[in-house]
Amino acid sequence: MSVRTYRVSREGDRLLSPHFRVREFACRDGADLVKIDTDLVELLERIRTATCGAVTVNSGYRTASYNQKVAGARAS
């Protein structure tokens, strides 16, 4: 597992794989910082390729404050 850190303001349109961009994993609280597990991106890409269909990322990364606000899992 390798987690990389990005800034949505500078790298939001950066391709992580042929079908996924940094901005798709951003926290819904508007935070600029986003941390993305490269293994997750690879898995999502394999799923998309195998199903020949789009994959929507609903919650790729949550800041600690947003996770608490939405009563997310403690280790989320």
C-alpha positions in Angstrom: 0.0 0.0 0.0 1.2 3.4 -0.9 -0.7 6.5 0.1 0.1 9.7 -1.8 -0.9 13.3 -0.9 -2.2 15.7 -3.5 -3.6 19.3 -3.6 -6.9 19.5 -5.4 -6.2 23.2 -6.3 -3.0 22.3 -8.2 -3.6 18.6 -9.2 -7.3 18.1 -9.3 -7.3 17.2 -13.0 -4.3 14.9 -12.7 -4.9 11.4 -14.0 -4.2 8.7 -11.5 -5.1 6.0 -14.0 -6.8 6.1 -17.4 -10.2 6.8 -15.9 -9.7 8.4 -12.5 -8.6 11.9 -11.5 -7.4 13.3 -8.2 -10.6 15.5 -7.7 -12.8 12.4 -7.7 -11.3 11.4 -4.4 -11.5 14.8 -2.7 -13.3 15.2 0.6 -16.8 16.8 0.3 -15.9 19.4 2.9 -13.8 21.3 0.3 -10.4 20.6 1.8 -7.6 21.1 -0.6 -5.5 18.2 0.7 -6.4 14.7 -0.4 -4.7 11.4 0.4 -5.1 8.5 -2.1 -4.1 4.9 -1.8 -2.6 3.8 -5.1 -3.7 0.2 -4.6 -7.3 1.5 -4.4 -6.9 3.3 -7.7 -5.5 0.2 -9.3 -8.4 -1.9 -8.0 -11.0 0.6 -9.2 -9.4 0.7 -12.6 -9.4 -3.1 -12.9 -13.1 -3.1 -11.8 -14.0 -0.5 -14.4 -12.1 -2.4 -17.2 -13.7 -5.7 -16.3 -17.2 -4.3 -16.2 -16.7 -2.0 -19.2 -18.6 0.6 -17.3 -18.1 3.7 -15.2 -17.3 3.5 -11.5 -18.3 6.4 -9.3 -16.2 7.3 -6.2 -18.6 8.4 -3.5 -16.1 8.9 -0.7 -12.5 8.5 -1.6 -11.0 10.6 1.3 -12.5 12.2 4.4 -10.7 14.7 6.6 -10.9 13.8 10.3 -13.3 16.8 10.9 -15.6 15.8 8.1 -15.6 12.2 9.1 -16.6 13.2 12.7 -19.3 15.5 11.3 -21.0 12.7 9.3 -20.5 10.2 12.1 -18.2 8.0 10.0 -16.2 5.0 11.2 -13.5 5.9 13.7 -10.7 4.6 11.4 -12.2 5.9 8.2 
